[in-house]
Amino acid sequence: MADLVLGLDGGNSKTDVVLADSTGRVLAHERGPGTRSHVDGVDTMVDGLAVLVDQVRASAGVPASEPVTVGAFYLANLDLPEAEREAQRAIAARGLAQQVVVGNDTLAVLHAGALDGWGVAVVSGAGINAIGVDPEGGVARFLALGEMTGDWGGGWAVSVTGIGAAVRAGDGRGPATLLGERLAKHFGRASVEQVAIEVADGTIGQHDVITAAPVVFSAAVDGDDVAVGIVYRLADEVVEFALAAVNRLRLNDIEVPVVLGGGTLQHGPALLLDRITDQLARQVPRARPRVLDVPPVAGALLSALASCGAAPDVLVRARAALATP
């Protein structure tokens, strides 16, 4: 009888979990709320993960008595080794799998896009982060604590920067832009100034703010110079992460897969991706960028399968089962 394996990718806004068997056959896929251990605490986060694991087991028709051999849990906000260790202990204590693998969610993107298990992954979802792993297993990671550690990027940053640019245009501090009218319409407000007030006082929540990133992207595609500048800034931040990881791991002289994941990269406009490709070609000539074509949870599943000793063809089969149509 084939073993059961579990892959879970927890982001700020959503968590995906997949249950499969060790032949690479996907049995069920469920989605739940985001994982925010830095806000809710590790125990509360793990309570939520346990509920989601129960849901995916029920969807697959797997009884509670049947153990999961390996579970790979890749979670946002585990930005320090001690945070990973704390989450590892808490998840293992809940008995969600006999063997538990825990890491930052950037590793899910890397494993999903680089089947050899090494390279660079840059993730731009709600926020931005990256990781590099060399062929010998050396790791380059980033603190990714937001403004405190010099980070800018992801849906939140794009949206807030767009709102700010529109307000500046309205009060005379910045150039004219389409963003004022478009963002006011997106949020159903009379003006972008009202949007800014309601974001500041919490009437418009953080998750709602992030939904404005496509509005900025659309204005950029339509030729708005201010929006184009925001898109280019995001692209350049992505390249800076990749360049730093390559330099720190001394991978400059070999071809390096650079996996681009997260919502703002996987669903971003050609303008964004073209800028990333062009700048990588200039600054990291041997980088081989690829936009992830599967949900990041695929990387967590592949990691769990690899820990079970799955053959390469099993990994390919499992990945194909989760590929975006």
N, C-alpha and C positions, 0 to 999 in steps of 0.2 A: 504493500500500500504506500502511495506517495506521501511524503511529509507535507505539512502545511507551512507556508511562509507568509509573512505579513510585511507590507511596505507602507509607511505612513510619512506624508510630507505635510508639515504644519507651518503655514504662513501666518502673517498678521491678520489677514481677512478671512481665510478659509483653511480647512484641513482636509486633505484627501487621504483615504486609506484603501488599500487593495489587498484582498486575500487571494492567494493562488496556491497551487500545489507545486511540488519540486520538479514536475515535468515542464513547468512554464505555463500551465493552463490557468487563466484568470477565472476565479470563481465568483467574485463580487467586488464592486467598487462603490464606496459611499463617500459623501462629503458632509462636513460639519463646520462649526464656527472656527475662527482662528485660534491659535495657541499663543497666549501672551503671558508667559511665566513671569516676566518682569513687572507686570501689572497685577495679575491675579494670584501669583505665588505658584510654586511648583506643584504642591499637593492638589490645588484646585485644577491646575492644568491637566495633571494626570487623571483626575476624576473624569474630566471631559474626554480625554483620550480613551479611557476605559469604556465609556458609553458608546463612543464611535466604533471601537473594536467589537463590542457586543452587537452593534447594528450590522456590521459587515459580516459577522459570523451568521447572524440570523438570515441575512439576505442570501448567503451561500448555502443555507440549510445545514450548517455544521454545528453539531451539538456541543454544549459547553464542556463535555467530558473529553473531547478530542483536542489534544494540545497543539499549539503552534510551535513548531521547532525553532524557527528564527524569526524575530521581528526587528526590522530596521526602522528607527524613528529619527527622522531628520526634521529639526524644529527651528523656526526663526527665534531670534533673541538669545540663543545659546552662543553668545559671542566670546565667552571666556572659557578656558578649560575647566575651571571649577564649576561653572554653570552646567557644562556637559556632564561632569561627574555627579552632580547633585540630581540632575534629571535621570541619569543612568540608574542610580540607586532607587529613586522613587518608582520608575517604570518597572524595574526588575522586581521590586517588592510587591507590585500588584499582580505579578504572575501572568502578564499579558503574552509572554512567550517564554520558552525554555531558555533561549539565548537571546539577549537583547543587545542591539547595536544602536548607539545614540550619537548624533552629531548635529552640527549646524545645517540648516536647510540648503546652504550653498552646495553641500556635498551631494544632495539629491540631484541638483542640476548637473553637476559634473558627471556623476555616474550615469545619468540618463543620456548624456550627449557624447560621452567618451568611454566606450565599452572597455578600453584597456585600463581604465581606472586612474589615468593621470592626465594632466593638462591644467587649464585655467577655466574657471567658471565665474561669470559675472552675472549677478542676479539683480534685476531692477523690477521690483514689484511695488509694494507700498513704499518701501525704502530701497536702499542700495547696499550691496555687499559683494564680496568676491572671495575666492579661495584659489590657491594654486597647489598642485601636487606634482612632484617630479617622478620620473620612472622608478626611483629607488624608494619612494614613499616619503620624501621630505615635503614639508608643508609650509606654505606661506599664507597666513591669514591676516585679517584686519580687525581692529577693535569694533568698527561699525556701530558707534554709539551716537550717531547723528552729528549735530553741529559741534558738539564737544570734541569730536575726533576728526573734524574737517570734512564730513560727508555731505554731499548734496546729490540727490537723484531719487528716482522712483516716482510713483504716482502722486504722492503727497507733495514733494518738492516741485514737480512740474505744475501742479494745480495751484499751489500757494503762490509760486512765482508768477504764474499767469494772472491771478487775481491782483497781486501787487502791481504788476506792470499796467494793468487796466486802470487801477486807481491812480497811479502816477500820471497816466495819460490824461485822466479827467481833471486832475488838479494842476496840471501844467508842468509837472516835474519830468515827464517822459514823453516819448514820441507817440503819435497817434497809432491806434491799434484796433483791430476788429474785436478784440477779446472782451471789451467792456459789455457791448451789446450781447455777444454770444454767451458769456458766462452768466449774465443776469437772466437771460432766457433759460439757460440750462437749469438754474436753481429756482426758477419761477419767482424772481424778485424784480422789483421795479428798476433797480440799478445795481451795478457791481459794487458801489459803495455800501449798499445795504447787505450784499453778500459778505463783504469784508467784516462788517459789524457783527453779523450773525455767526460767522466763523469764530471771531474773537470771543464772543460771549457764550459760545457752545450751543447756540440754537441750531446751527448746522454742524452736525457731528463730523468727526475725523473721517469715518468711512464714506460719508457723503462727499466730503471734500475731494477725496481721491477719484471720484467718478468724473471729475472735471478734466482729468488729463487728456482724454480723447478730444475734448473741445479745443484744447491748446494745439494738439496734433492736427486737427482738421483745419484750424486757422493757418497753421504753418503750410500745409499742403496747398491752401488757397493763396499762398504768397504773402501772408502778413509778416513783415520783417521782424516785428517783436517776437511773434510766436516761433519763427524760424530760429531766432537767436536762442530761445529756450530749448528748442529741440537740439540745436548744435551743442549747447552747453551739456545736455544730458549725454550726447554721444561722446563728447570729449572726456567727461567723467568716467564713462565706461572704459574708454581707451586708457586713461590714467591708471585705473585699477589693474587692467590686464598687463600694462607695461611694468608696473611695480612688481607684480607677481612674477613675471618672466625674469626681470632683473634680479630679484631676490633669490630665485631658484637657479640662476645662471643657465637659463634655457635658451639664450639668444641664438645659439648656433645650431639648433635643431628645430624641425617643424613641430609646432606646438598647437594642439587643438584648443581653441578658445570658444567655449560654449556660452551662448547668450540666452539667458532664461528669465522668467518672470513676466508678468503681464505687459509692462511697458516695452519690453523688447520682443516678446513673442507675438505681440499684436500691434507693434508700433508701425508707423508709416515707412515707406521706402526711403523717404528723406532721412530719417533717423538711421536706418540700417546702412544706407549708402555712405553716410558720413563716418560711421564706425568703421566700415570696411576700408574706406579711403585712408583714414587716419592710422589704422593698424598697419596698412601696407607701407606707410611712411615711417612709422615709429617702431613697429615690430614686424619686419619684413617676412619672417618665417612663421608668423601666426597664421593659423588656418581657422578663421571664424566660421561658426555654424550656429544658426538660430535653432533652438530646441524645437523639435517637431512632435514631441510627446509631452504630456503633463509631467512636472518634476517628480510626482509620486512614482513614476516608472523607475527613476534612479534608486529610490528607496527599495522598491521591489527587486531590482537587479542586484542590489547590495545584499539583500537577504538571501537571494538565490545563490549568489557567489559564496556566501558564508556556509551554505549547505553543500558546496562542492559541485554546483551545477555546471554542466558542460557549456561551451560557447553557443552551441545551437539552441540550447534551452533559453539562454539569455536573449538571443535574437528573437525567439518565438514569443517570449513574454513581452519584449519591447514592442513587437509588431502588434500585439493584441491591444496595446494602449495607444498606438499611434493616432495622431489627429487625422481625421478623414480628409 
